[in-house]
Amino acid sequence: MHPPKTKVKFRVLIVGRANAGKTSILQRVCETTESPEIHRRKGWRQELVQLDPTKERGKHDIYDELTFSNHDGYVFHDSGGFESGEKKELEVVQNFVREKSTANRLQDRLHAIWYCIPMDNQRPSLDLKHFNNVCPDRNVPVIAIFTKYEQFKFNIRMKLEDEDHPDWEIEALGEAEKVFQEHYRRDPGEMPHFVCLERMHEAGKNCTELLETTANALNDGVVAIMLLAVQRGNLELSINIAVTRACKGTQGSEEENRQKILVTCMVAFPYLWFYNVGHGLDCDDDLDDDVRLLVVLEELHLDDGVVDDDVVYRDLRHDAKTLHTILMSFVTKVKLSFGCNDIHHIIIAVILILEHATILHASGTQLNSALAQVQSQYFQFAHAQLAKHFPMAFQKYSNTEFQQFILHNRLSQVPFT
């Protein structure tokens, strides 16, 4: 799936000492083995800097922009060799964060900070020394990334083996978790968002967990949409985000629950309504308030360069409204088929058709045609399986069970199993 390029820019500062595995993480996020291009601002212009970021970290500064050609929406900044957060280095990072977190244009702001703690040295806790200080104003989410976690687990296994534990292989996993919680997450409230990454140097590894954690850490719904729009080929991320958010707070009326599910799932699949321009159709003002909040993205108002004219904004609203109307009709059919308002059935059904419609739409199928085709497939292949697989009440199942069902039973992979 190769959707068109986007003008949205999701900006990340990655912090950590040299050899913490930062470049490998960026490559895995962008699904590439290429080195990033480094751009340096010269007044109002930007110049390409010929540096190898894996070898010459000391020669570029935190304001340099690192980008990959295959994920043009990501803009990365590297703190350089943040060696245990020495005072001068810390001040540079803090000043950068303060400046970039308050930029006027949304695409110029800093949206997330990834703080790397390598677990292959004897005292990784030193790297946590300034975790709570890199963003003094607490206005940008900071995600702790424990890198090279496989080495940490290996060290635990070797220690138990040296101490002649009879079941050292079995005990190692539990001991590693215990040591990690006691020494690196002693106060979880100070580090609410974290991931442990293993073998990121290996091609083929993915960072879905990091991206999902980042999306969940974003309080601003607009910024979360930007991340999903940039990470446009990662439908597993969209599925996980849609399930997690749609399953929260479904305690309202039947109509409120349906509206919440639709808007939440639409947010998680922006490819269907975010990229399309050229309809040239006027859009009246009777759009539902929740959907209006969905489509009135902040960058449309902050930067004239992001949207060339009113036609783009009008078309954006048109696509969102079209999608919302079709989904409402689909949900009504699903509800009537089950004979009741089964929230989990509706959530899964909506995500199934959005996921496959995204694939069809990205390959050139018109939005209406893609949704019509996928609805037909849903009722032919998925509807009975869904009812059979989840016969009990919504609360009896975990989000993981919903996610796994969707991932293993996509409409793009019919027949269902």
Secondary structure, DSSP 8 states (H G I E B T S, - for coil): ------S--EEEEEE--TTSSHHHHHHHHTT--S--EEEEEETTEEEEE---TTT-GGGS-TT-EEEETTEEEEEEEE-----TT-HHHHHHHHHHHHHHHT-SSGGGS--EEEEEEESSSS-GGGGGTTTTTSSTT--S-EEEEEESHHHHHHHHHHHHHHTT-TTHHHHHHHHHHHHHHHHH-SSGGG--SEEE---TTSTT---HHHHHHHHHH---HHHHHHHHHHSTT-HHHHHHHHHHHHTTT--S-HHHHHHHHHHHHHHH-GGGTSS---------S---HHHHHHH--THHHH-TTTS-SHHHHHHHHHHHHHHHHHHHHHHHHHHHHHTS--HHHHHHHHHHHHHHHHHHHHTT--HHHHHHHHHHHIIIIIHHHHHHH--S-GGGS-HHHHHHHHHHS-GGG-S--
